[in-house]
């Protein structure tokens, strides 16, 4: 079964192109305009363009002009003519499959060509990303006269990240920022600086599995503290920390992955004070901080409540996973130690991507209104559809994040994932998110970042798989 082909009406294309400007010939303006829409992600691979006659009427151009524009697109490899199907957009080389986030390091699932991957909770690239790369290339000559190593990150990006924290209510000096190759690299760098082998670290369970694995690989002894679907157990956190001996705690107060819960300011302050009181260093993962869907939360970064906290951020969820960039905001006294720990893994992030990210942050070009609306609609549709199809499941509707955290009526999530895989649907069982390597078999994470058509294809596959194993 395949998705229905996208078709771009002539009137819609006319609005997207805007008014013709400049001195270039009309055919070149039309060809380049469509090319820009494709490279900026506004017209997708496989989209059927309007017929030449329809576009002549919509744009007021001659048939010869439209024919030549379509021909130029075909010659550049961005369109193809199919017998009986008109002219379709294509990306040279086609869409490259894969690119999903591996939640279990070292284990990469194979997906059938017509299969569906529901293991990754990340958005696609924002509209216009290719344009930011083009602008970054214009700035690149200013950097290539040197060696290209920026171990702490490009000054322009560190300044942009610091300014973004200030905008969120947390004054930050660029000297507190270290640019990394993703949030996971940030967690690992902090661990190398802070933790001696065998150090005790506490984390809520469920939690993001790759961060937990990173801490454990460094030699940390992980202790799990349950987090429920309603949010963090602050009394339980205080009680656990009072037992003493914990060097650090992994904290996800912003649309927690995978539960989707959000901690308010009072809770953040209480948590930060508990960490300070008991001498545990908080490693705050803010990867999902900008993924609100209903309304922007009125919360401060958790580091606003303690100068001792280390905050880790990422471009992957707010901008695009392909940037592979993250950052650390640390107390001044720890920047040197974290930098030394990070230097044992890599010597800096790619320059071009750092320029791109600085432009994106300065222009606040991350999750836009259309993307939030799409994700919000997907969340509501998937929540309501799953609740109707599987009434025995208990499913909270999060105010943000990228997935639903589903409570099954029995410990069958691994069996469910195995059964679904035979039908071409990849799922992540709840046990993957368990800090202590067992439990959470009655839970399943179901992301809603895919296109609605793909989610609609996945729903009956998921329901059938559950009915087979329940």
BANU-160385 format. One line per field, with one value per residue (C-alpha): residue number from 0; residue in three letters; x, y, z. Coordinates in nm, 2 decimals. Example, Ala and Ser with C-alpha at 12.3 -4.5 7.8 and 13.67 -1.06 7.14 Angstrom:
voke c(0, 1) $
mivex c(ALA, SER) $
X c(1.23, 1.37) $
Y c(-0.45, -0.11) $
Z c(0.78, 0.71) $
END
This chain:
voke c(0, 1, 2, 3, 4, 5, 6, 7, 8, 9, 10, 11, 12, 13, 14, 15, 16, 17, 18, 19, 20, 21, 22, 23, 24, 25, 26, 27, 28, 29, 30, 31, 32, 33, 34, 35, 36, 37, 38, 39, 40, 41, 42, 43, 44, 45, 46, 47, 48, 49, 50, 51, 52, 53, 54, 55, 56, 57, 58, 59, 60, 61, 62, 63, 64, 65, 66, 67, 68, 69, 70, 71, 72, 73, 74, 75, 76, 77, 78, 79, 80, 81, 82, 83, 84, 85, 86, 87, 88, 89, 90, 91, 92, 93, 94, 95, 96, 97, 98, 99, 100, 101, 102, 103, 104, 105, 106, 107, 108, 109, 110, 111, 112, 113, 114, 115, 116, 117, 118, 119, 120, 121, 122, 123, 124, 125, 126, 127, 128, 129, 130, 131, 132, 133, 134, 135, 136, 137, 138, 139, 140, 141, 142, 143, 144, 145, 146, 147, 148, 149, 150, 151, 152, 153, 154, 155, 156, 157, 158, 159, 160, 161, 162, 163, 164, 165, 166, 167, 168, 169, 170, 171, 172, 173, 174, 175, 176, 177, 178, 179, 180, 181, 182, 183, 184, 185, 186, 187, 188, 189, 190, 191, 192, 193, 194, 195, 196, 197, 198, 199, 200, 201, 202, 203, 204, 205, 206, 207, 208, 209, 210, 211, 212, 213, 214, 215, 216, 217, 218, 219, 220, 221, 222, 223, 224, 225, 226, 227, 228, 229, 230, 231, 232, 233, 234, 235, 236, 237, 238, 239, 240, 241, 242, 243, 244, 245, 246, 247, 248, 249, 250, 251, 252, 253, 254, 255, 256, 257, 258, 259, 260, 261, 262, 263, 264, 265, 266, 267, 268, 269, 270, 271, 272, 273, 274, 275, 276, 277, 278, 279, 280, 281, 282, 283, 284, 285, 286, 287, 288, 289, 290, 291, 292, 293, 294, 295, 296, 297, 298, 299, 300, 301, 302, 303, 304, 305, 306, 307, 308, 309, 310, 311, 312, 313, 314, 315, 316, 317, 318, 319, 320, 321, 322, 323, 324, 325, 326, 327, 328, 329, 330, 331, 332, 333, 334, 335, 336, 337, 338, 339, 340, 341, 342, 343, 344, 345, 346, 347, 348, 349, 350, 351, 352, 353, 354, 355, 356, 357, 358, 359, 360, 361, 362, 363, 364, 365, 366, 367, 368, 369, 370, 371, 372, 373, 374, 375, 376, 377, 378, 379, 380, 381, 382, 383, 384, 385, 386, 387, 388, 389, 390, 391, 392, 393, 394, 395, 396, 397, 398, 399, 400, 401, 402, 403, 404, 405, 406, 407, 408, 409, 410, 411, 412, 413, 414, 415, 416, 417, 418, 419, 420, 421, 422, 423, 424, 425, 426, 427, 428, 429, 430, 431, 432, 433, 434, 435, 436, 437, 438, 439, 440, 441, 442, 443, 444, 445, 446, 447, 448, 449, 450, 451, 452, 453, 454, 455, 456, 457, 458, 459, 460, 461, 462, 463, 464, 465, 466, 467, 468, 469) $
mivex c(UNK, UNK, UNK, UNK, UNK, UNK, UNK, UNK, UNK, UNK, UNK, UNK, UNK, UNK, UNK, UNK, UNK, UNK, UNK, UNK, UNK, UNK, UNK, UNK, UNK, UNK, UNK, UNK, UNK, UNK, UNK, UNK, UNK, UNK, UNK, UNK, UNK, UNK, UNK, UNK, UNK, UNK, UNK, UNK, UNK, UNK, UNK, UNK, UNK, UNK, UNK, UNK, UNK, UNK, UNK, UNK, UNK, UNK, UNK, UNK, UNK, UNK, UNK, UNK, UNK, UNK, UNK, UNK, UNK, UNK, UNK, UNK, UNK, UNK, UNK, UNK, UNK, UNK, UNK, UNK, UNK, UNK, UNK, UNK, UNK, UNK, UNK, UNK, UNK, UNK, UNK, UNK, UNK, UNK, UNK, UNK, UNK, UNK, UNK, UNK, UNK, UNK, UNK, UNK, UNK, UNK, UNK, UNK, UNK, UNK, UNK, UNK, UNK, UNK, UNK, UNK, UNK, UNK, UNK, UNK, UNK, UNK, UNK, UNK, UNK, UNK, UNK, UNK, UNK, UNK, UNK, UNK, UNK, UNK, UNK, UNK, UNK, UNK, UNK, UNK, UNK, UNK, UNK, UNK, UNK, UNK, UNK, UNK, UNK, UNK, UNK, UNK, UNK, UNK, UNK, UNK, UNK, UNK, UNK, UNK, UNK, UNK, UNK, UNK, UNK, UNK, UNK, UNK, UNK, UNK, UNK, UNK, UNK, UNK, UNK, UNK, UNK, UNK, UNK, UNK, UNK, UNK, UNK, UNK, UNK, UNK, UNK, UNK, UNK, UNK, UNK, UNK, UNK, UNK, UNK, UNK, UNK, UNK, UNK, UNK, UNK, UNK, UNK, UNK, UNK, UNK, UNK, UNK, UNK, UNK, UNK, UNK, UNK, UNK, UNK, UNK, UNK, UNK, UNK, UNK, UNK, UNK, UNK, UNK, UNK, UNK, UNK, UNK, UNK, UNK, UNK, UNK, UNK, UNK, UNK, UNK, UNK, UNK, UNK, UNK, UNK, UNK, UNK, UNK, UNK, UNK, UNK, UNK, UNK, UNK, UNK, UNK, UNK, UNK, UNK, UNK, UNK, UNK, UNK, UNK, UNK, UNK, UNK, UNK, UNK, UNK, UNK, UNK, UNK, UNK, UNK, UNK, UNK, UNK, UNK, UNK, UNK, UNK, UNK, UNK, UNK, UNK, UNK, UNK, UNK, UNK, UNK, UNK, UNK, UNK, UNK, UNK, UNK, UNK, UNK, UNK, UNK, UNK, UNK, UNK, UNK, UNK, UNK, UNK, UNK, UNK, UNK, UNK, UNK, UNK, UNK, UNK, UNK, UNK, UNK, UNK, UNK, UNK, UNK, UNK, UNK, UNK, UNK, UNK, UNK, UNK, UNK, UNK, UNK, UNK, UNK, UNK, UNK, UNK, UNK, UNK, UNK, UNK, UNK, UNK, UNK, UNK, UNK, UNK, UNK, UNK, UNK, UNK, UNK, UNK, UNK, UNK, UNK, UNK, UNK, UNK, UNK, UNK, UNK, UNK, UNK, UNK, UNK, UNK, UNK, UNK, UNK, UNK, UNK, UNK, UNK, UNK, UNK, UNK, UNK, UNK, UNK, UNK, UNK, UNK, UNK, UNK, UNK, UNK, UNK, UNK, UNK, UNK, UNK, UNK, UNK, UNK, UNK, UNK, UNK, UNK, UNK, UNK, UNK, UNK, UNK, UNK, UNK, UNK, UNK, UNK, UNK, UNK, UNK, UNK, UNK, UNK, UNK, UNK, UNK, UNK, UNK, UNK, UNK, UNK, UNK, UNK, UNK, UNK, UNK, UNK, UNK, UNK, UNK, UNK, UNK, UNK, UNK, UNK, UNK, UNK, UNK, UNK, UNK, UNK, UNK, UNK, UNK, UNK, UNK, UNK, UNK, UNK, UNK, UNK, UNK, UNK, UNK, UNK, UNK, UNK, UNK, UNK, UNK, UNK, UNK, UNK, UNK, UNK, UNK, UNK, UNK, UNK, UNK, UNK) $
X c(0.00, 0.14, 0.04, -0.17, 0.04, 0.07, -0.07, 0.02, -0.27, -0.17, -0.32, -0.13, 0.20, 0.13, 0.10, 0.41, 0.62, 0.50, 0.54, 0.80, 1.10, 1.43, 1.53, 1.57, 1.36, 1.02, 1.11, 1.42, 1.22, 0.97, 1.22, 1.44, 1.14, 1.02, 1.38, 1.40, 1.07, 1.21, 1.55, 1.37, 1.15, 0.82, 0.75, 0.83, 0.98, 0.70, 0.47, 0.28, 0.31, 0.02, -0.03, 0.12, -0.22, -0.33, -0.01, -0.04, -0.39, -0.27, 0.05, -0.05, 0.25, 0.28, 0.27, 0.62, 0.75, 0.60, 0.72, 1.07, 1.07, 0.96, 1.22, 1.49, 1.38, 1.40, 1.75, 1.87, 1.73, 1.46, 1.16, 1.06, 0.78, 0.58, 0.34, -0.01, 0.10, 0.23, 0.54, 0.66, 0.91, 1.21, 1.52, 1.84, 1.93, 1.59, 1.49, 1.76, 1.60, 1.70, 1.82, 1.61, 1.74, 1.89, 1.76, 1.96, 2.33, 2.48, 2.14, 2.01, 1.68, 1.63, 1.32, 1.14, 1.10, 0.73, 0.77, 0.71, 0.95, 0.78, 1.09, 1.21, 1.06, 1.22, 1.08, 1.19, 1.40, 1.24, 1.12, 1.40, 1.69, 1.88, 1.87, 2.04, 2.32, 2.36, 2.39, 2.64, 2.85, 2.88, 3.03, 3.26, 3.55, 3.60, 3.70, 3.89, 4.21, 4.28, 4.32, 3.94, 3.96, 3.73, 3.74, 3.49, 3.28, 3.26, 3.24, 2.94, 2.75, 2.85, 2.72, 2.39, 2.33, 2.42, 2.18, 1.90, 1.94, 1.92, 1.60, 1.46, 1.54, 1.88, 2.17, 2.46, 2.81, 2.93, 3.23, 3.00, 2.91, 3.08, 2.96, 2.94, 2.85, 2.50, 2.34, 2.47, 2.82, 2.74, 2.63, 2.94, 3.17, 3.01, 3.04, 3.41, 3.47, 3.25, 3.24, 3.50, 3.47, 3.20, 3.04, 2.67, 2.43, 2.05, 1.81, 1.43, 1.30, 1.19, 1.46, 1.63, 1.83, 2.13, 2.21, 2.18, 2.40, 2.66, 2.68, 2.70, 2.98, 3.18, 3.15, 2.86, 2.65, 2.30, 2.01, 1.66, 1.38, 1.03, 0.86, 0.49, 0.27, 0.18, 0.54, 0.85, 0.82, 0.99, 0.94, 1.09, 1.39, 1.45, 1.43, 1.67, 1.93, 1.92, 2.05, 2.39, 2.66, 2.52, 2.76, 2.51, 2.15, 2.03, 1.72, 1.47, 1.23, 1.12, 0.87, 1.04, 1.14, 0.94, 0.66, 0.61, 0.57, 0.67, 0.79, 0.68, 0.89, 0.82, 0.92, 1.24, 1.34, 1.27, 1.47, 1.76, 1.78, 1.77, 2.06, 2.26, 2.17, 2.29, 2.60, 2.48, 2.56, 2.25, 2.30, 1.99, 1.88, 1.69, 1.67, 1.29, 1.26, 1.12, 0.87, 0.56, 0.24, -0.05, 0.10, 0.45, 0.51, 0.59, 0.90, 1.26, 1.55, 1.62, 1.97, 1.81, 1.76, 2.12, 2.45, 2.59, 2.38, 2.51, 2.27, 2.28, 2.10, 2.06, 1.98, 1.82, 1.47, 1.43, 1.61, 1.73, 1.90, 2.13, 2.31, 2.46, 2.52, 2.46, 2.60, 2.68, 2.60, 2.83, 2.95, 3.26, 3.47, 3.38, 3.43, 3.80, 3.74, 3.45, 3.66, 3.94, 3.70, 3.54, 3.89, 3.93, 3.64, 3.67, 3.84, 3.54, 3.23, 3.20, 3.24, 2.97, 2.70, 2.79, 2.75, 2.41, 2.30, 2.40, 2.18, 1.89, 1.91, 1.95, 1.65, 1.46, 1.39, 1.33, 0.98, 0.75, 0.38, 0.29, 0.51, 0.36, 0.01, 0.09, 0.24, -0.05, -0.29, -0.10, -0.09, -0.46, -0.55, -0.32, -0.43, -0.80, -0.75, -0.55, -0.79, -1.09, -0.92, -0.76, -0.98, -0.79, -0.48, -0.43, -0.27, -0.19, -0.20, 0.13, 0.14, 0.46, 0.73, 0.71, 0.54, 0.27, 0.36, 0.11, 0.03, -0.07, -0.30, -0.02, 0.36, 0.35, 0.55, 0.84, 0.61, 0.41, 0.72, 0.83, 0.49, 0.46, 0.81, 0.69, 0.43, 0.68, 0.62, 0.91, 0.82, 1.03, 0.92, 0.90, 1.19, 1.43, 1.37, 1.42, 1.72, 1.78, 1.76, 1.44, 1.07, 0.84, 0.72, 0.37, 0.46, 0.51, 0.63, 0.45, 0.59, 0.36, 0.63, 0.56, 0.32, -0.05, -0.07, 0.21, 0.05, -0.28, -0.10, 0.07, -0.25, -0.41, -0.08, -0.03, -0.38, -0.35, -0.02, -0.16, -0.47, -0.24, -0.03, -0.27) $
Y c(0.00, 0.34, 0.69, 0.89, 1.11, 1.47, 1.71, 2.08, 2.30, 2.58, 2.84, 2.72, 2.72, 3.07, 3.19, 3.01, 3.16, 3.52, 3.81, 3.79, 4.02, 4.10, 4.10, 3.73, 3.56, 3.44, 3.07, 3.11, 3.28, 3.00, 2.72, 2.87, 2.95, 2.59, 2.47, 2.69, 2.56, 2.20, 2.27, 2.46, 2.16, 2.33, 2.11, 1.75, 1.46, 1.29, 1.59, 1.62, 1.97, 2.15, 2.08, 2.33, 2.45, 2.51, 2.70, 2.91, 3.02, 3.08, 3.27, 3.45, 3.32, 3.17, 2.79, 2.81, 2.97, 2.70, 2.42, 2.56, 2.60, 2.24, 2.12, 2.31, 2.15, 1.80, 1.88, 1.98, 1.65, 1.81, 1.69, 1.40, 1.35, 1.03, 0.90, 0.97, 1.13, 1.47, 1.62, 1.52, 1.67, 1.45, 1.50, 1.40, 1.05, 1.02, 1.03, 0.87, 0.63, 0.58, 0.86, 0.76, 0.79, 0.46, 0.42, 0.11, 0.17, -0.09, -0.23, -0.09, -0.24, -0.32, -0.17, -0.31, -0.06, -0.01, -0.05, 0.22, 0.33, 0.43, 0.42, 0.78, 1.09, 1.37, 1.63, 1.67, 1.96, 2.30, 2.46, 2.67, 2.49, 2.46, 2.84, 2.87, 2.64, 2.86, 3.17, 2.98, 2.90, 3.27, 3.32, 3.01, 3.19, 3.39, 3.08, 2.87, 3.09, 2.91, 2.55, 2.51, 2.38, 2.55, 2.32, 2.52, 2.61, 2.91, 3.24, 3.34, 3.03, 3.05, 3.40, 3.30, 3.02, 3.25, 3.51, 3.25, 3.15, 3.52, 3.55, 3.25, 3.43, 3.28, 3.54, 3.35, 3.44, 3.29, 3.17, 2.92, 2.76, 2.45, 2.34, 1.96, 1.70, 1.66, 1.64, 1.29, 1.41, 1.68, 1.43, 1.21, 1.52, 1.62, 1.27, 1.25, 1.58, 1.51, 1.14, 0.91, 0.54, 0.38, 0.71, 0.68, 0.86, 0.87, 0.90, 0.89, 0.57, 0.57, 0.79, 0.86, 0.53, 0.67, 0.92, 0.64, 0.42, 0.69, 0.74, 0.37, 0.33, 0.59, 0.36, 0.52, 0.31, 0.40, 0.41, 0.43, 0.64, 0.59, 0.88, 0.84, 0.97, 1.27, 1.38, 1.38, 1.26, 1.54, 1.39, 1.07, 1.26, 1.44, 1.12, 0.94, 1.22, 1.24, 0.89, 1.04, 0.93, 1.04, 1.24, 1.35, 1.32, 1.31, 1.55, 1.59, 1.86, 1.97, 1.74, 1.44, 1.17, 0.94, 1.05, 1.40, 1.56, 1.92, 2.04, 2.39, 2.66, 2.56, 2.21, 2.31, 2.53, 2.25, 2.00, 2.23, 2.31, 1.94, 1.87, 2.16, 2.05, 1.70, 1.78, 1.61, 1.78, 1.81, 1.73, 1.89, 1.76, 2.04, 1.87, 1.89, 2.24, 2.40, 2.13, 2.28, 2.22, 2.38, 2.70, 2.82, 2.72, 3.00, 2.82, 2.92, 2.70, 2.48, 2.64, 2.96, 2.81, 2.70, 2.81, 2.45, 2.29, 2.17, 2.21, 2.01, 2.13, 2.01, 2.12, 1.78, 1.84, 2.22, 2.24, 1.92, 1.60, 1.61, 1.91, 1.69, 1.97, 2.03, 2.24, 2.25, 2.55, 2.51, 2.70, 2.90, 2.69, 2.37, 2.48, 2.38, 2.04, 1.96, 2.08, 1.84, 1.55, 1.64, 1.66, 1.28, 1.22, 1.49, 1.82, 2.02, 2.03, 2.10, 2.47, 2.49, 2.34, 2.57, 2.87, 2.73, 2.68, 3.03, 3.17, 2.95, 3.05, 3.42, 3.42, 3.17, 2.95, 2.63, 2.48, 2.72, 2.76, 2.53, 2.25, 2.29, 2.28, 1.96, 1.79, 1.90, 1.76, 1.44, 1.41, 1.46, 1.23, 0.95, 0.98, 0.97, 0.69, 0.47, 0.53, 0.43, 0.13, 0.00, 0.12, -0.11, 0.11, 0.42, 0.70, 1.05, 1.34, 1.54, 1.92, 1.88, 1.65, 1.40, 1.09, 0.92, 0.71, 0.43, 0.20, -0.14, -0.37, -0.63, -0.67, -0.74, -0.45, -0.67, -0.93, -0.65, -0.50, -0.84, -0.91, -0.57, -0.61, -0.91, -0.68, -0.41, -0.18, -0.09, -0.01, 0.06, -0.14, 0.03, -0.17, 0.01, 0.32, 0.15, 0.27, -0.05, -0.27, -0.44, -0.35, -0.11, -0.41, -0.26, 0.06, 0.16, 0.48, 0.58, 0.89, 1.11, 1.30, 1.11, 1.24, 1.18, 0.94, 0.72, 0.73, 0.62, 0.33, 0.24, 0.24, -0.08, -0.26, -0.17, -0.27, -0.60, -0.67, -0.60, -0.82, -1.10, -1.09, -0.95) $
Z c(0.00, -0.09, 0.00, -0.24, -0.47, -0.37, -0.63, -0.63, -0.77, -1.01, -0.79, -0.48, -0.68, -0.80, -0.44, -0.33, -0.62, -0.54, -0.78, -1.05, -0.99, -1.16, -1.52, -1.59, -1.86, -1.74, -1.80, -1.59, -1.31, -1.31, -1.32, -1.05, -0.83, -0.84, -0.78, -0.47, -0.33, -0.37, -0.20, 0.08, 0.15, 0.05, -0.25, -0.18, -0.39, -0.59, -0.60, -0.93, -1.08, -1.24, -1.61, -1.85, -1.95, -1.58, -1.50, -1.81, -1.69, -1.33, -1.40, -1.72, -1.90, -2.25, -2.31, -2.45, -2.13, -1.91, -2.14, -2.13, -1.75, -1.70, -1.95, -1.76, -1.43, -1.60, -1.74, -1.39, -1.25, -1.04, -1.24, -1.46, -1.71, -1.68, -1.94, -1.83, -1.50, -1.61, -1.46, -1.11, -0.88, -0.81, -0.59, -0.77, -0.64, -0.47, -0.11, 0.11, 0.35, 0.72, 0.94, 1.23, 1.59, 1.72, 2.07, 2.14, 2.06, 1.85, 1.74, 1.41, 1.29, 0.92, 0.77, 0.47, 0.18, 0.25, 0.63, 0.89, 1.16, 1.48, 1.69, 1.63, 1.79, 1.60, 1.35, 0.99, 0.88, 0.89, 0.57, 0.42, 0.58, 0.25, 0.23, 0.56, 0.43, 0.13, 0.35, 0.57, 0.27, 0.20, 0.55, 0.53, 0.35, 0.67, 0.85, 0.60, 0.63, 0.97, 1.08, 1.13, 1.49, 1.74, 2.05, 2.24, 1.94, 1.70, 1.89, 1.69, 1.78, 2.15, 2.16, 1.99, 2.24, 2.54, 2.40, 2.37, 2.73, 2.83, 2.62, 2.82, 3.15, 3.23, 3.19, 3.03, 2.94, 2.60, 2.81, 2.98, 2.65, 2.49, 2.15, 2.11, 1.85, 1.99, 2.34, 2.39, 2.35, 2.61, 2.86, 2.80, 2.83, 3.16, 3.29, 3.21, 3.39, 3.70, 3.77, 3.90, 3.79, 4.01, 4.10, 4.20, 3.96, 4.00, 3.71, 3.67, 3.51, 3.23, 3.09, 2.76, 2.70, 2.52, 2.80, 3.06, 2.85, 2.81, 3.19, 3.25, 2.99, 3.19, 3.49, 3.67, 3.90, 3.80, 4.05, 3.92, 4.06, 3.91, 3.73, 3.68, 3.39, 3.61, 3.64, 3.87, 4.22, 4.40, 4.75, 4.62, 4.47, 4.79, 4.99, 4.75, 4.75, 5.13, 5.14, 5.04, 4.81, 4.48, 4.26, 4.00, 3.88, 3.52, 3.50, 3.22, 3.34, 2.99, 2.82, 2.96, 2.71, 2.70, 2.94, 2.80, 3.14, 3.21, 3.55, 3.67, 3.82, 4.18, 4.12, 3.93, 4.23, 4.48, 4.27, 4.23, 4.60, 4.68, 4.45, 4.61, 4.96, 4.91, 4.70, 4.38, 4.05, 3.82, 3.45, 3.30, 2.95, 2.78, 2.44, 2.43, 2.59, 2.27, 2.18, 2.34, 2.14, 2.32, 2.46, 2.54, 2.90, 3.15, 3.30, 3.35, 3.26, 3.57, 3.59, 3.69, 4.04, 4.10, 3.97, 4.01, 3.74, 3.40, 3.12, 2.79, 2.48, 2.13, 1.77, 1.69, 1.81, 1.77, 1.43, 1.26, 1.37, 1.07, 1.21, 1.48, 1.71, 2.08, 2.36, 2.73, 2.96, 3.26, 3.56, 3.47, 3.72, 3.53, 3.17, 3.17, 3.31, 3.08, 2.78, 2.88, 2.91, 2.58, 2.41, 2.46, 2.23, 1.95, 1.89, 1.78, 1.57, 1.20, 1.11, 0.84, 1.06, 1.34, 1.11, 1.00, 1.36, 1.46, 1.18, 1.28, 1.65, 1.58, 1.36, 1.58, 1.28, 1.47, 1.53, 1.36, 1.39, 1.10, 1.24, 1.59, 1.43, 1.24, 1.55, 1.76, 1.51, 1.49, 1.87, 1.90, 1.61, 1.73, 2.09, 2.00, 1.74, 1.98, 2.26, 2.04, 1.89, 2.21, 2.50, 2.75, 2.70, 2.92, 2.73, 2.86, 2.62, 2.67, 2.63, 2.43, 2.31, 2.02, 2.15, 2.35, 2.65, 2.65, 2.95, 2.83, 3.03, 3.06, 3.03, 2.66, 2.49, 2.38, 2.23, 2.07, 1.91, 1.78, 1.63, 1.47, 1.31, 1.12, 0.96, 0.87, 1.17, 1.41, 1.77, 2.08, 2.38, 2.72, 2.86, 2.64, 2.85, 3.19, 3.38, 3.56, 3.24, 3.34, 3.39, 3.20, 3.00, 3.03, 2.85, 2.49, 2.33, 2.01, 1.84, 1.63, 1.42, 1.10, 0.83, 0.91, 0.61, 0.76, 1.10, 0.95, 0.78, 1.11, 1.33, 1.20, 1.20, 1.56, 1.66, 1.47, 1.64, 1.98, 1.92, 1.83, 2.15, 2.41) $
END
